[in-house]
Amino acid sequence: MSNENGIDPKKLNEMKVKILRAEQANLRTREKTTDEMVEQIRKIIASVAKKGF
């Protein structure tokens, strides 16, 4: 099921959860820089979108 923009709410929620988990993990470890986190988030969005957004 998708809304008027053609976005599947399940996929959107999956994307949000993955991004939030990555952010939480980085807050604990401080392993990645801001630029590295931006790149990781970009990869998360691309991978979920490839699944058939």
N, C-alpha and C positions, 0 to 999 in steps of 0.2 A: 504494500500500500504506500502511496506517496501523496504528498500534499500538492498544492497548486503550483509549486515551484519545481516539481518533479524530484524532490528529495525524499528518500526513504528514511523515515524517523528512526528505524532500527539501526541503519547504517550511521546516521548522524550521532546517535547515542553511543554506538561502538567507538566512533572516532573520538568523541568527547572523553570517554572513559580511558582510552589508550593515551590520549594527550595528558589528562590529569594524572594518570599513574606515572608517566614519564617525568612530569614536573615534580611530583611528590618524591620520587626516587632521587632526582637531582637536588632537591632541597636538602635531603638527608646527607647526601654524599658530596655535594658541590664538585662533582667530577667533571661536568661539562660547562663550557663557557656559554654565554648568551647566544653567540653565533652557532655553536654546536647544537644547542637546544632548538633554535629556529630551524636548522637543517633536519633534525630528528622529527620535529612536528610536521615539516613539509613532507617528509617521507611517509609519516603515518597517514596524512591526508591523501597522498597519492595512492598508497596501498589500499586504503578502504575504498577510494573512488574507483580503482581498477576492478574491484569485486562486483561492480555493477550499480553504481550510485543512481 
